[in-house]
Amino acid sequence: MKRRALLGISLLMNTSLVFSQNRIKDEETDVVVVGGGIGGLTAAVSCREKGLTVILLEKMSFLGGDSLKSGGYFNAVTEEAKRNGTDSIELFKKQIFESGGGFSDKEVVSVLAEKSGESLEWLKAQGVKFMPAPRHIYGSLWNRAYKPLMPSGTGYIQVLTNNCFKNNVDIRTSSKVIELLRHESSEAIIGVLVEKHGMRYEIRAKKGVVLASGGFGANKELLKRSSENFFGLGTDSHPGATGDLLPLAEKIGAKIQNLQFVECVPGGDERITDPVRLDYDPGKIIFVDENGDRFVEETSPRSNIFEKYKAKQIKHCYTIADSKAVESVDLMRRKHLYRGLYSGLAWRKDSLDELAECLGLNADRLKKSAKKLQNKGLLNQPPYWAVKVVFRIHTTLGGLCIDKNAMVLNVDGEAIRGLYACGQIIGNLHGRNRLGGNGLNSAVVFARMAVETMSKNSNDNLQF
Ligand SMILES: Cc1cc2nc3c(=O)[nH]c(=O)nc-3n(C[C@H](O)[C@H](O)[C@H](O)COP(=O)(O)OP(=O)(O)OC[C@H]3O[C@@H](n4cnc5c(N)ncnc54)[C@H](O)[C@@H]3O)c2cc1C
């Protein structure tokens, strides 16, 4: 039986035969995890909790992916919020599904909403420390985004990486997965082909392969093929976000969906690495066009804001905030904002009239636009700030279809044995819009679910 399985692999892997002179020894483990962002690290730690051996492969020379760059906001419906009546699973599900415009899978959405709270608790138990109260962030539609004490995504990556080392996870950086190995007769996914410094080798996975390899926000070619709308925009993604696993999964029959949906948020042009933004709390700012008029409800879903901006062919868009709103921006981002003041990307003036004058806006129209917040006692604390809004790519929303157990589906909608996915590579979760704060949680929830599913099939050795 084993001989037949091994023959199956080598027949499938033409590439591995071609490069046989550069091969190093093949290996075997219970689980292979592809990607070293929050999804991959969560999957690896969860494997060790279940007593499974695991090898984590990361193509870059460092861990973190987009997770490290992220703002760190993690949407969760906690037991406390349920008890207080300030939030509910039903509301969260409804908001995800409706803002996704019918392009997401209801069952997958339900899992995210239902498991977000316990995943937040799991992260706390791992050692990630959070601020006590949740926040309403840009595009989150509700007050449920929890922020770690450490800046950006550093808290998650540091804590989970340490736990991987403590628990003997075999982490390999500069190790790129270039092929998924499929069993010839059962068609289960039984491992991966890895390339490291020009050498190739196979790792067989007895229990499964978890794809946690992120999105494709840094792959200009794939973005261009997905939709013309995003051509030429800058990107927030890290350079490794190239969607490598999508063609590999497609080759073994996986279903891919929603590649045309790409989330764009205010940031800056292609040259900017640290966006200068004021819109983190959408309830405290206004967006105005080149005339000083508001053109969109600032608290609406991210996709609506970008679509309105595109549809109205706005020449210049500015975010306006007062000093109180700026003080509530976290330190790291406030630093970028102050840098913006000196590099001509942000402005600060003592009155709205002066701000209008320096931006070339109509002062009366700007003051009329400000009334929306001023009537609620906001946007009235000088000095006033403005930044120029240039939308850029933030997250890709398309990718692999999974079921509620985090198993990857084939084009006929059946689960592919041995293949799991979590995080930004999932394509049937967010639909046409991702709620702000629903990136990191989707990685943690489905990484844990993948390992849960694998451990339920504990007698299943995919190699036979
Ligand atoms: C600037 C910014 C701010 C954000 N802020 C938030 C926020 O506040 N809250 C939120 O919920 N979401 C946020 N997001 C989105 C969030 O960061 C992502 O949705 C999330 O980090 C995805 O996690 P992941 O583990 O799926 O992928 P990643 O963290 O991107 O990890 C994927 C890893 O896989 C590796 N990889 C890719 N291909 C291969 C291969 N062939 N072989 C081996 N390794 C491979 C990559 O190099 C990468 O390290 C933000 C994104 C950005 C860019």
The ligand as an SDF file (V2000), in Angstrom:
LIG
                    3D

 53 58  0  0  0  0  0  0  0  0999 V2000
   -1.6030   47.6080    6.8960 C   0  0  0  0  0  0  0  0  0  0  0  0
   -2.6200   46.5600    7.2350 C   0  0  0  0  0  0  0  0  0  0  0  0
   -3.4210   46.7360    8.3590 C   0  0  0  0  0  0  0  0  0  0  0  0
   -4.3650   45.7570    8.6910 C   0  0  0  0  0  0  0  0  0  0  0  0
   -5.0730   45.9120    9.8390 N   0  0  0  0  0  0  0  0  0  0  0  0
   -5.9200   44.9310   10.2340 C   0  0  0  0  0  0  0  0  0  0  0  0
   -6.5760   45.0190   11.4960 C   0  0  0  0  0  0  0  0  0  0  0  0
   -6.3790   45.9510   12.2830 O   0  0  0  0  0  0  0  0  0  0  0  0
   -7.4260   44.0080   11.8270 N   0  0  0  0  0  0  0  0  0  0  0  0
   -7.6640   42.9330   10.9980 C   0  0  0  0  0  0  0  0  0  0  0  0
   -8.4420   42.0560   11.3520 O   0  0  0  0  0  0  0  0  0  0  0  0
   -7.0120   42.8270    9.8080 N   0  0  0  0  0  0  0  0  0  0  0  0
   -6.1380   43.7800    9.4170 C   0  0  0  0  0  0  0  0  0  0  0  0
   -5.4710   43.6460    8.2340 N   0  0  0  0  0  0  0  0  0  0  0  0
   -5.6370   42.4000    7.4700 C   0  0  0  0  0  0  0  0  0  0  0  0
   -4.8610   41.2850    8.1770 C   0  0  0  0  0  0  0  0  0  0  0  0
   -3.5300   41.7330    8.4120 O   0  0  0  0  0  0  0  0  0  0  0  0
   -4.8490   39.9840    7.3640 C   0  0  0  0  0  0  0  0  0  0  0  0
   -6.1480   39.6470    6.9810 O   0  0  0  0  0  0  0  0  0  0  0  0
   -4.2460   38.8570    8.1930 C   0  0  0  0  0  0  0  0  0  0  0  0
   -3.0140   39.2570    8.7430 O   0  0  0  0  0  0  0  0  0  0  0  0
   -4.0420   37.6240    7.3290 C   0  0  0  0  0  0  0  0  0  0  0  0
   -3.3600   36.6650    8.0800 O   0  0  0  0  0  0  0  0  0  0  0  0
   -2.8200   35.3600    7.3420 P   0  0  0  0  0  0  0  0  0  0  0  0
   -2.1530   34.5320    8.3910 O   0  0  0  0  0  0  0  0  0  0  0  0
   -3.9090   34.7710    6.5390 O   0  0  0  0  0  0  0  0  0  0  0  0
   -1.7590   35.9020    6.2740 O   0  0  0  0  0  0  0  0  0  0  0  0
   -0.2990   36.6570    6.4750 P   0  0  0  0  0  0  0  0  0  0  0  0
   -0.2300   37.2330    7.8240 O   0  0  0  0  0  0  0  0  0  0  0  0
   -0.1830   37.5370    5.3170 O   0  0  0  0  0  0  0  0  0  0  0  0
    0.6830   35.4280    6.4210 O   0  0  0  0  0  0  0  0  0  0  0  0
    0.8490   34.6770    5.2440 C   0  0  0  0  0  0  0  0  0  0  0  0
    2.2860   34.2100    5.1810 C   0  0  0  0  0  0  0  0  0  0  0  0
    2.3930   33.1900    4.1710 O   0  0  0  0  0  0  0  0  0  0  0  0
    3.6370   33.3560    3.5140 C   0  0  0  0  0  0  0  0  0  0  0  0
    3.6060   32.6780    2.2070 N   0  0  0  0  0  0  0  0  0  0  0  0
    2.9750   33.0910    1.0850 C   0  0  0  0  0  0  0  0  0  0  0  0
    3.2060   32.2140    0.0790 N   0  0  0  0  0  0  0  0  0  0  0  0
    3.9870   31.2100    0.5860 C   0  0  0  0  0  0  0  0  0  0  0  0
    4.5780   30.0360    0.0170 C   0  0  0  0  0  0  0  0  0  0  0  0
    4.4420   29.7250   -1.2770 N   0  0  0  0  0  0  0  0  0  0  0  0
    5.3270   29.2310    0.8380 N   0  0  0  0  0  0  0  0  0  0  0  0
    5.5220   29.5460    2.1570 C   0  0  0  0  0  0  0  0  0  0  0  0
    5.0090   30.6970    2.7160 N   0  0  0  0  0  0  0  0  0  0  0  0
    4.2380   31.5040    1.9470 C   0  0  0  0  0  0  0  0  0  0  0  0
    3.7750   34.8650    3.4040 C   0  0  0  0  0  0  0  0  0  0  0  0
    5.1030   35.2470    3.1700 O   0  0  0  0  0  0  0  0  0  0  0  0
    3.2430   35.3280    4.7610 C   0  0  0  0  0  0  0  0  0  0  0  0
    4.2700   35.4660    5.7240 O   0  0  0  0  0  0  0  0  0  0  0  0
   -4.5290   44.6020    7.8670 C   0  0  0  0  0  0  0  0  0  0  0  0
   -3.7370   44.4410    6.7280 C   0  0  0  0  0  0  0  0  0  0  0  0
   -2.7800   45.3960    6.4190 C   0  0  0  0  0  0  0  0  0  0  0  0
   -1.9170   45.1780    5.2150 C   0  0  0  0  0  0  0  0  0  0  0  0
  1  2  1  0
  2  3  1  0
  2 52  2  0
  3  4  2  0
  4  5  1  0
  4 50  1  0
  5  6  2  0
  6  7  1  0
  6 13  1  0
  7  8  2  0
  7  9  1  0
  9 10  1  0
 10 11  2  0
 10 12  1  0
 12 13  2  0
 13 14  1  0
 14 15  1  0
 14 50  1  0
 15 16  1  0
 16 17  1  0
 16 18  1  0
 18 19  1  0
 18 20  1  0
 20 21  1  0
 20 22  1  0
 22 23  1  0
 23 24  1  0
 24 25  2  0
 24 26  1  0
 24 27  1  0
 27 28  1  0
 28 29  2  0
 28 30  1  0
 28 31  1  0
 31 32  1  0
 32 33  1  0
 33 34  1  0
 33 48  1  0
 34 35  1  0
 35 36  1  0
 35 46  1  0
 36 37  1  0
 36 45  1  0
 37 38  2  0
 38 39  1  0
 39 40  1  0
 39 45  2  0
 40 41  1  0
 40 42  2  0
 42 43  1  0
 43 44  2  0
 44 45  1  0
 46 47  1  0
 46 48  1  0
 48 49  1  0
 50 51  2  0
 51 52  1  0
 52 53  1  0
M  END
$$$$
